[in-house]
Amino acid sequence: MNTQVAVASRSFSQDPFLRSQLLLKYPNVKFNETGKSFHGDELIEFLSGSMKAIIALEKVNEPIIKALPELKLISKYGVGLDNIYFNDLQKYKVNLAWRGGVNKRSVAELALHFILGTIRGSFHSHHDIQSGNWYQFKGFNLTGKAVGLIGLGHVGQELVPMLKAFNVKILAYDIHDRKEYCALHGVTQVGLKDLLQQSDVVTVHVPYTSKTQMLLNEENINLMKDGSFLVNTARGGIVDEASLLKALQSKKITSAAFDVFKEEPFINEELKKLHNFYFTSHIGGSSIESIHAMGLAAIEGLDQGKEAIPSNFFDYEL
Protein backbone atom coordinates (compact mmCIF):
# COMPACT_ATOMS: atom_id res chain seq x y z
CA MET A 1 0.00 0.00 0.00
CA ASN A 2 1.34 3.44 -0.92
CA THR A 3 2.06 5.86 1.90
CA GLN A 4 -0.27 8.85 1.93
CA VAL A 5 2.38 11.20 3.35
CA ALA A 6 6.13 10.90 3.83
CA VAL A 7 7.71 13.35 6.29
CA ALA A 8 11.37 13.83 5.37
CA SER A 9 11.92 16.59 7.92
CA ARG A 10 13.77 15.43 11.04
CA SER A 11 12.43 18.28 13.15
CA PHE A 12 8.80 17.60 12.22
CA SER A 13 9.20 13.85 12.69
CA GLN A 14 10.65 14.27 16.18
CA ASP A 15 7.87 16.54 17.45
CA PRO A 16 5.04 14.62 19.22
CA PHE A 17 2.51 17.41 18.75
CA LEU A 18 3.05 17.69 14.99
CA ARG A 19 3.02 13.91 14.58
CA SER A 20 -0.33 13.68 16.37
CA GLN A 21 -1.85 16.51 14.35
CA LEU A 22 -0.78 14.97 11.05
CA LEU A 23 -2.00 11.50 12.01
CA LEU A 24 -5.45 12.92 12.80
CA LYS A 25 -5.82 13.80 9.11
CA TYR A 26 -3.63 11.17 7.47
CA PRO A 27 -3.46 7.79 9.25
CA ASN A 28 -0.92 6.34 6.81
CA VAL A 29 2.26 8.38 7.40
CA LYS A 30 5.94 7.56 7.07
CA PHE A 31 8.14 9.60 9.43
CA ASN A 32 11.89 10.12 9.28
CA GLU A 33 12.95 8.16 12.36
CA THR A 34 16.66 8.16 11.52
CA GLY A 35 17.53 11.59 12.91
CA LYS A 36 19.49 12.44 9.77
CA SER A 37 18.81 14.52 6.68
CA PHE A 38 18.18 12.59 3.47
CA HIS A 39 19.85 13.51 0.18
CA GLY A 40 19.92 12.05 -3.31
CA ASP A 41 19.22 8.32 -3.46
CA GLU A 42 18.40 8.18 0.25
CA LEU A 43 15.69 10.79 -0.22
CA ILE A 44 14.32 8.94 -3.26
CA GLU A 45 14.16 5.70 -1.27
CA PHE A 46 12.42 7.39 1.64
CA LEU A 47 9.82 9.16 -0.51
CA SER A 48 9.22 6.21 -2.84
CA GLY A 49 5.56 5.23 -3.05
CA SER A 50 4.29 8.40 -1.37
CA MET A 51 1.72 10.68 -2.95
CA LYS A 52 2.49 13.65 -0.73
CA ALA A 53 5.59 14.75 1.16
CA ILE A 54 6.62 17.25 3.81
CA ILE A 55 10.06 18.64 3.00
CA ALA A 56 12.31 20.91 5.08
CA LEU A 57 15.89 21.56 3.89
CA GLU A 58 16.15 18.49 1.64
CA LYS A 59 17.10 19.33 -1.96
CA VAL A 60 14.32 18.45 -4.39
CA ASN A 61 15.41 18.66 -8.05
CA GLU A 62 14.74 16.82 -11.32
CA PRO A 63 16.59 13.56 -10.51
CA ILE A 64 14.57 13.28 -7.30
CA ILE A 65 11.20 14.14 -8.85
CA LYS A 66 11.73 12.01 -11.97
CA ALA A 67 12.35 8.96 -9.80
CA LEU A 68 9.09 9.49 -7.87
CA PRO A 69 6.17 9.21 -10.32
CA GLU A 70 3.65 8.73 -7.49
CA LEU A 71 4.58 12.05 -5.86
CA LYS A 72 1.94 14.71 -6.57
CA LEU A 73 2.43 17.37 -3.90
CA ILE A 74 5.22 18.73 -1.73
CA SER A 75 4.36 20.79 1.33
CA LYS A 76 7.20 22.98 2.59
CA TYR A 77 8.06 22.89 6.28
CA GLY A 78 9.71 26.29 6.73
CA VAL A 79 9.94 29.35 4.53
CA GLY A 80 13.14 29.00 2.50
CA LEU A 81 12.60 27.76 -1.05
CA ASP A 82 16.18 27.74 -2.30
CA ASN A 83 16.32 23.93 -2.01
CA ILE A 84 13.21 23.44 -4.17
CA TYR A 85 13.76 23.53 -7.93
CA PHE A 86 10.72 25.38 -9.20
CA ASN A 87 11.01 24.54 -12.92
CA ASP A 88 11.48 20.83 -12.22
CA LEU A 89 8.26 20.73 -10.19
CA GLN A 90 6.39 22.37 -13.04
CA LYS A 91 7.89 19.98 -15.60
CA TYR A 92 6.65 16.92 -13.71
CA LYS A 93 3.39 18.52 -12.56
CA VAL A 94 4.19 18.30 -8.86
CA ASN A 95 2.40 20.91 -6.77
CA LEU A 96 4.07 22.92 -4.03
CA ALA A 97 2.36 24.20 -0.89
CA TRP A 98 4.19 27.00 0.90
CA ARG A 99 3.38 29.79 3.34
CA GLY A 100 5.71 32.70 3.99
CA GLY A 101 6.30 34.30 7.36
CA VAL A 102 5.37 31.37 9.60
CA ASN A 103 8.62 31.58 11.56
CA LYS A 104 9.09 35.33 11.37
CA ARG A 105 8.90 35.93 15.13
CA SER A 106 11.63 33.52 16.12
CA VAL A 107 13.95 34.67 13.32
CA ALA A 108 13.40 38.33 14.20
CA GLU A 109 14.08 37.64 17.89
CA LEU A 110 17.32 35.82 17.02
CA ALA A 111 18.36 38.74 14.81
CA LEU A 112 17.75 41.16 17.71
CA HIS A 113 19.76 38.88 20.00
CA PHE A 114 22.64 38.92 17.49
CA ILE A 115 22.47 42.70 17.11
CA LEU A 116 22.64 43.24 20.86
CA GLY A 117 25.29 40.58 21.39
CA THR A 118 27.63 42.02 18.78
CA ILE A 119 27.25 45.74 19.41
CA ARG A 120 27.28 45.41 23.21
CA GLY A 121 30.22 43.02 23.22
CA SER A 122 28.63 40.26 25.31
CA PHE A 123 29.64 37.56 22.82
CA HIS A 124 33.21 38.84 22.89
CA SER A 125 33.27 38.82 26.68
CA HIS A 126 31.99 35.24 26.72
CA HIS A 127 34.85 34.13 24.44
CA ASP A 128 37.32 36.07 26.55
CA ILE A 129 36.34 34.35 29.78
CA GLN A 130 36.40 30.94 28.08
CA SER A 131 40.00 31.71 27.09
CA GLY A 132 40.92 32.42 30.72
CA ASN A 133 40.83 36.20 30.49
CA TRP A 134 38.83 38.69 32.51
CA TYR A 135 38.68 41.86 30.47
CA GLN A 136 35.80 44.33 30.71
CA PHE A 137 35.20 44.71 26.98
CA LYS A 138 33.81 48.12 26.02
CA GLY A 139 30.92 47.81 23.62
CA PHE A 140 28.31 50.29 22.43
CA ASN A 141 24.70 51.10 23.22
CA LEU A 142 22.26 50.17 20.48
CA THR A 143 20.17 53.20 21.42
CA GLY A 144 20.57 56.03 18.94
CA LYS A 145 22.38 53.97 16.30
CA ALA A 146 21.39 53.45 12.65
CA VAL A 147 20.24 49.93 11.80
CA GLY A 148 19.96 48.88 8.18
CA LEU A 149 17.57 46.08 7.17
CA ILE A 150 18.38 44.38 3.88
CA GLY A 151 14.91 43.06 3.15
CA LEU A 152 11.65 44.40 4.56
CA GLY A 153 9.41 41.38 4.13
CA HIS A 154 7.89 39.24 6.87
CA VAL A 155 10.95 39.03 9.12
CA GLY A 156 12.14 42.58 8.49
CA GLN A 157 8.75 44.00 9.36
CA GLU A 158 8.59 41.83 12.48
CA LEU A 159 11.94 43.22 13.61
CA VAL A 160 11.04 46.90 13.13
CA PRO A 161 8.90 47.39 16.29
CA MET A 162 11.51 45.55 18.37
CA LEU A 163 14.19 47.95 17.17
CA LYS A 164 12.04 51.03 17.71
CA ALA A 165 12.14 50.37 21.46
CA PHE A 166 15.84 51.34 21.25
CA ASN A 167 15.15 54.66 19.54
CA VAL A 168 17.28 53.72 16.55
CA LYS A 169 17.18 55.13 13.04
CA ILE A 170 15.88 52.33 10.81
CA LEU A 171 16.91 52.16 7.16
CA ALA A 172 15.59 49.51 4.79
CA TYR A 173 16.52 48.25 1.35
CA ASP A 174 13.98 46.17 -0.57
CA ILE A 175 13.27 45.45 -4.25
CA HIS A 176 9.60 46.21 -3.54
CA ASP A 177 8.20 49.67 -2.90
CA ARG A 178 7.63 49.78 0.85
CA LYS A 179 6.92 53.52 1.09
CA GLU A 180 3.49 53.05 2.64
CA TYR A 181 4.81 50.71 5.34
CA CYS A 182 7.85 52.91 5.95
CA ALA A 183 5.76 56.06 6.34
CA LEU A 184 3.51 54.31 8.85
CA HIS A 185 6.36 52.88 10.94
CA GLY A 186 9.04 55.53 10.76
CA VAL A 187 11.38 53.59 8.48
CA THR A 188 13.41 55.18 5.67
CA GLN A 189 13.61 53.14 2.45
CA VAL A 190 16.95 53.68 0.71
CA GLY A 191 19.16 52.10 -1.91
CA LEU A 192 21.60 49.39 -0.92
CA LYS A 193 24.64 51.67 -1.26
CA ASP A 194 23.15 54.31 1.04
CA LEU A 195 22.10 51.70 3.58
CA LEU A 196 25.57 50.19 3.77
CA GLN A 197 27.28 53.57 4.05
CA GLN A 198 24.97 54.93 6.74
CA SER A 199 24.24 51.94 9.00
CA ASP A 200 26.04 51.10 12.22
CA VAL A 201 24.44 47.66 12.12
CA VAL A 202 23.39 45.78 8.98
CA THR A 203 21.03 42.81 9.27
CA VAL A 204 20.06 40.52 6.35
CA HIS A 205 16.46 39.40 5.73
CA VAL A 206 16.16 38.41 2.06
CA PRO A 207 15.76 34.97 0.45
CA TYR A 208 18.59 33.30 -1.42
CA THR A 209 17.91 33.68 -5.15
CA SER A 210 19.86 34.50 -8.29
CA LYS A 211 19.25 38.17 -7.43
CA THR A 212 20.65 37.97 -3.90
CA GLN A 213 23.50 35.51 -4.41
CA MET A 214 26.68 37.19 -3.10
CA LEU A 215 24.68 40.41 -2.61
CA LEU A 216 27.18 41.41 0.05
CA ASN A 217 30.32 40.87 -2.01
CA GLU A 218 33.70 42.49 -1.43
CA GLU A 219 32.67 45.72 -3.14
CA ASN A 220 29.51 46.11 -1.06
CA ILE A 221 31.13 45.06 2.20
CA ASN A 222 33.76 47.75 1.63
CA LEU A 223 30.93 50.30 1.45
CA MET A 224 29.98 49.56 5.05
CA LYS A 225 30.93 52.03 7.77
CA ASP A 226 34.30 51.37 9.38
CA GLY A 227 33.72 49.50 12.64
CA SER A 228 30.13 48.50 11.84
CA PHE A 229 28.40 45.21 12.67
CA LEU A 230 26.82 42.56 10.41
CA VAL A 231 24.07 40.02 11.18
CA ASN A 232 22.73 37.29 8.89
CA THR A 233 19.77 35.11 9.91
CA ALA A 234 18.46 34.68 6.34
CA ARG A 235 20.46 32.32 4.12
CA GLY A 236 24.08 31.45 3.45
CA GLY A 237 25.45 32.52 0.08
CA ILE A 238 24.01 36.02 0.35
CA VAL A 239 27.24 37.16 2.00
CA ASP A 240 30.60 36.39 0.38
CA GLU A 241 32.33 34.56 3.22
CA ALA A 242 35.85 35.18 1.88
CA SER A 243 35.23 38.93 1.81
CA LEU A 244 33.61 38.76 5.24
CA LEU A 245 36.73 37.07 6.58
CA LYS A 246 38.94 39.90 5.29
CA ALA A 247 36.63 42.56 6.71
CA LEU A 248 36.60 40.94 10.16
CA GLN A 249 40.36 40.42 10.17
CA SER A 250 40.99 44.06 9.26
CA LYS A 251 38.28 45.26 11.71
CA LYS A 252 36.48 46.97 8.84
CA ILE A 253 33.57 45.10 10.47
CA THR A 254 33.94 45.08 14.26
CA SER A 255 32.06 41.82 14.64
CA ALA A 256 29.44 39.69 12.90
CA ALA A 257 26.93 37.03 13.93
CA PHE A 258 25.55 34.44 11.48
CA ASP A 259 22.97 31.68 11.79
CA VAL A 260 23.38 30.52 8.18
CA PHE A 261 26.24 29.53 5.90
CA LYS A 262 26.90 28.72 2.26
CA GLU A 263 27.74 25.08 3.00
CA GLU A 264 25.92 23.66 6.00
CA PRO A 265 26.81 22.08 8.37
CA PHE A 266 30.33 23.14 7.37
CA ILE A 267 31.59 26.58 8.39
CA ASN A 268 34.61 28.25 6.85
CA GLU A 269 37.41 27.15 9.19
CA GLU A 270 39.14 30.53 9.13
CA LEU A 271 35.90 32.30 10.06
CA LYS A 272 35.31 29.82 12.86
CA LYS A 273 38.65 30.72 14.47
CA LEU A 274 37.92 34.44 14.69
CA HIS A 275 37.02 35.90 18.09
CA ASN A 276 34.86 38.58 16.48
CA PHE A 277 32.68 36.15 14.54
CA TYR A 278 29.77 34.42 16.29
CA PHE A 279 27.61 31.65 14.88
CA THR A 280 24.72 29.28 15.52
CA SER A 281 23.53 26.17 13.70
CA HIS A 282 20.66 27.52 11.56
CA ILE A 283 18.34 27.81 14.57
CA GLY A 284 16.40 30.89 13.45
CA GLY A 285 13.14 29.00 12.99
CA SER A 286 13.78 26.48 15.76
CA SER A 287 11.78 27.90 18.63
CA ILE A 288 9.05 25.52 19.78
CA GLU A 289 6.42 28.06 18.74
CA SER A 290 7.84 28.41 15.23
CA ILE A 291 8.31 24.67 14.80
CA HIS A 292 4.62 24.19 15.54
CA ALA A 293 3.55 27.08 13.30
CA MET A 294 5.65 25.76 10.41
CA GLY A 295 4.40 22.23 10.98
CA LEU A 296 0.73 23.17 11.09
CA ALA A 297 1.17 25.22 7.90
CA ALA A 298 2.79 22.21 6.23
CA ILE A 299 -0.09 19.96 7.32
CA GLU A 300 -2.65 22.43 5.94
CA GLY A 301 -0.65 22.58 2.72
CA LEU A 302 -1.18 18.88 2.12
CA ASP A 303 -4.85 19.61 1.45
CA GLN A 304 -4.13 21.94 -1.43
CA GLY A 305 -5.34 20.34 -4.62
CA LYS A 306 -4.02 22.89 -7.07
CA GLU A 307 -0.69 24.30 -8.08
CA ALA A 308 0.54 26.37 -5.16
CA ILE A 309 3.95 27.55 -6.34
CA PRO A 310 4.28 31.29 -5.62
CA SER A 311 3.86 33.25 -8.85
CA ASN A 312 6.58 35.66 -7.74
CA PHE A 313 8.96 32.85 -6.77
CA PHE A 314 12.15 34.85 -7.18
CA ASP A 315 10.83 37.79 -5.16
CA TYR A 316 9.09 35.98 -2.31
CA GLU A 317 9.37 37.24 1.25
CA LEU A 318 10.87 35.28 4.10
C-alpha positions in Angstrom: 0.0 0.0 0.0 1.3 3.4 -0.9 2.1 5.9 1.9 -0.3 8.8 1.9 2.4 11.2 3.4 6.1 10.9 3.8 7.7 13.4 6.3 11.4 13.8 5.4 11.9 16.6 7.9 13.8 15.4 11.0 12.4 18.3 13.1 8.8 17.6 12.2 9.2 13.8 12.7 10.7 14.3 16.2 7.9 16.5 17.5 5.0 14.6 19.2 2.5 17.4 18.7 3.1 17.7 15.0 3.0 13.9 14.6 -0.3 13.7 16.4 -1.9 16.5 14.4 -0.8 15.0 11.1 -2.0 11.5 12.0 -5.4 12.9 12.8 -5.8 13.8 9.1 -3.6 11.2 7.5 -3.5 7.8 9.3 -0.9 6.3 6.8 2.3 8.4 7.4 5.9 7.6 7.1 8.1 9.6 9.4 11.9 10.1 9.3 12.9 8.2 12.4 16.7 8.2 11.5 17.5 11.6 12.9 19.5 12.4 9.8 18.8 14.5 6.7 18.2 12.6 3.5 19.8 13.5 0.2 19.9 12.0 -3.3 19.2 8.3 -3.5 18.4 8.2 0.2 15.7 10.8 -0.2 14.3 8.9 -3.3 14.2 5.7 -1.3 12.4 7.4 1.6 9.8 9.2 -0.5 9.2 6.2 -2.8 5.6 5.2 -3.1 4.3 8.4 -1.4 1.7 10.7 -2.9 2.5 13.7 -0.7 5.6 14.7 1.2 6.6 17.3 3.8 10.1 18.6 3.0 12.3 20.9 5.1 15.9 21.6 3.9 16.2 18.5 1.6 17.1 19.3 -2.0 14.3 18.4 -4.4 15.4 18.7 -8.0 14.7 16.8 -11.3 16.6 13.6 -10.5 14.6 13.3 -7.3 11.2 14.1 -8.8 11.7 12.0 -12.0 12.4 9.0 -9.8 9.1 9.5 -7.9 6.2 9.2 -10.3 3.7 8.7 -7.5 4.6 12.1 -5.9 1.9 14.7 -6.6 2.4 17.4 -3.9 5.2 18.7 -1.7 4.4 20.8 1.3 7.2 23.0 2.6 8.1 22.9 6.3 9.7 26.3 6.7 9.9 29.4 4.5 13.1 29.0 2.5 12.6 27.8 -1.1 16.2 27.7 -2.3 16.3 23.9 -2.0 13.2 23.4 -4.2 13.8 23.5 -7.9 10.7 25.4 -9.2 11.0 24.5 -12.9 11.5 20.8 -12.2 8.3 20.7 -10.2 6.4 22.4 -13.0 7.9 20.0 -15.6 6.6 16.9 -13.7 3.4 18.5 -12.6 4.2 18.3 -8.9 2.4 20.9 -6.8 4.1 22.9 -4.0 2.4 24.2 -0.9 4.2 27.0 0.9 3.4 29.8 3.3 5.7 32.7 4.0 6.3 34.3 7.4 5.4 31.4 9.6 8.6 31.6 11.6 9.1 35.3 11.4 8.9 35.9 15.1 11.6 33.5 16.1 14.0 34.7 13.3 13.4 38.3 14.2 14.1 37.6 17.9 17.3 35.8 17.0 18.4 38.7 14.8 17.7 41.2 17.7 19.8 38.9 20.0 22.6 38.9 17.5 22.5 42.7 17.1 22.6 43.2 20.9 25.3 40.6 21.4 27.6 42.0 18.8 27.2 45.7 19.4 27.3 45.4 23.2 30.2 43.0 23.2 28.6 40.3 25.3 29.6 37.6 22.8 33.2 38.8 22.9 33.3 38.8 26.7 32.0 35.2 26.7 34.9 34.1 24.4 37.3 36.1 26.5 36.3 34.3 29.8 36.4 30.9 28.1 40.0 31.7 27.1 40.9 32.4 30.7 40.8 36.2 30.5 38.8 38.7 32.5 38.7 41.9 30.5 35.8 44.3 30.7 35.2 44.7 27.0 33.8 48.1 26.0 30.9 47.8 23.6 28.3 50.3 22.4 24.7 51.1 23.2 22.3 50.2 20.5 20.2 53.2 21.4 20.6 56.0 18.9 22.4 54.0 16.3 21.4 53.5 12.7 20.2 49.9 11.8 20.0 48.9 8.2 17.6 46.1 7.2 18.4 44.4 3.9 14.9 43.1 3.2 11.7 44.4 4.6 9.4 41.4 4.1 7.9 39.2 6.9 11.0 39.0 9.1 12.1 42.6 8.5 8.7 44.0 9.4 8.6 41.8 12.5 11.9 43.2 13.6 11.0 46.9 13.1 8.9 47.4 16.3 11.5 45.6 18.4 14.2 48.0 17.2 12.0 51.0 17.7 12.1 50.4 21.5 15.8 51.3 21.3 15.1 54.7 19.5 17.3 53.7 16.5 17.2 55.1 13.0 15.9 52.3 10.8 16.9 52.2 7.2 15.6 49.5 4.8 16.5 48.2 1.3 14.0 46.2 -0.6 13.3 45.4 -4.2 9.6 46.2 -3.5 8.2 49.7 -2.9 7.6 49.8 0.9 6.9 53.5 1.1 3.5 53.0 2.6 4.8 50.7 5.3 7.8 52.9 5.9 5.8 56.1 6.3 3.5 54.3 8.8 6.4 52.9 10.9 9.0 55.5 10.8 11.4 53.6 8.5 13.4 55.2 5.7 13.6 53.1 2.5 16.9 53.7 0.7 19.2 52.1 -1.9 21.6 49.4 -0.9 24.6 51.7 -1.3 23.2 54.3 1.0 22.1 51.7 3.6 25.6 50.2 3.8 27.3 53.6 4.0 25.0 54.9 6.7 24.2 51.9 9.0 26.0 51.1 12.2 24.4 47.7 12.1 23.4 45.8 9.0 21.0 42.8 9.3 20.1 40.5 6.4 16.5 39.4 5.7 16.2 38.4 2.1 15.8 35.0 0.4 18.6 33.3 -1.4 17.9 33.7 -5.1 19.9 34.5 -8.3 19.3 38.2 -7.4 20.7 38.0 -3.9 23.5 35.5 -4.4 26.7 37.2 -3.1 24.7 40.4 -2.6 27.2 41.4 0.1 30.3 40.9 -2.0 33.7 42.5 -1.4 32.7 45.7 -3.1 29.5 46.1 -1.1 31.1 45.1 2.2 33.8 47.7 1.6 30.9 50.3 1.5 30.0 49.6 5.1 30.9 52.0 7.8 34.3 51.4 9.4 33.7 49.5 12.6 30.1 48.5 11.8 28.4 45.2 12.7 26.8 42.6 10.4 24.1 40.0 11.2 22.7 37.3 8.9 19.8 35.1 9.9 18.5 34.7 6.3 20.5 32.3 4.1 24.1 31.5 3.5 25.5 32.5 0.1 24.0 36.0 0.4 27.2 37.2 2.0 30.6 36.4 0.4 32.3 34.6 3.2 35.8 35.2 1.9 35.2 38.9 1.8 33.6 38.8 5.2 36.7 37.1 6.6 38.9 39.9 5.3 36.6 42.6 6.7 36.6 40.9 10.2 40.4 40.4 10.2 41.0 44.1 9.3 38.3 45.3 11.7 36.5 47.0 8.8 33.6 45.1 10.5 33.9 45.1 14.3 32.1 41.8 14.6 29.4 39.7 12.9 26.9 37.0 13.9 25.5 34.4 11.5 23.0 31.7 11.8 23.4 30.5 8.2 26.2 29.5 5.9 26.9 28.7 2.3 27.7 25.1 3.0 25.9 23.7 6.0 26.8 22.1 8.4 30.3 23.1 7.4 31.6 26.6 8.4 34.6 28.3 6.9 37.4 27.1 9.2 39.1 30.5 9.1 35.9 32.3 10.1 35.3 29.8 12.9 38.7 30.7 14.5 37.9 34.4 14.7 37.0 35.9 18.1 34.9 38.6 16.5 32.7 36.1 14.5 29.8 34.4 16.3 27.6 31.6 14.9 24.7 29.3 15.5 23.5 26.2 13.7 20.7 27.5 11.6 18.3 27.8 14.6 16.4 30.9 13.5 13.1 29.0 13.0 13.8 26.5 15.8 11.8 27.9 18.6 9.0 25.5 19.8 6.4 28.1 18.7 7.8 28.4 15.2 8.3 24.7 14.8 4.6 24.2 15.5 3.6 27.1 13.3 5.6 25.8 10.4 4.4 22.2 11.0 0.7 23.2 11.1 1.2 25.2 7.9 2.8 22.2 6.2 -0.1 20.0 7.3 -2.6 22.4 5.9 -0.6 22.6 2.7 -1.2 18.9 2.1 -4.9 19.6 1.5 -4.1 21.9 -1.4 -5.3 20.3 -4.6 -4.0 22.9 -7.1 -0.7 24.3 -8.1 0.5 26.4 -5.2 3.9 27.5 -6.3 4.3 31.3 -5.6 3.9 33.2 -8.9 6.6 35.7 -7.7 9.0 32.9 -6.8 12.2 34.8 -7.2 10.8 37.8 -5.2 9.1 36.0 -2.3 9.4 37.2 1.2 10.9 35.3 4.1 
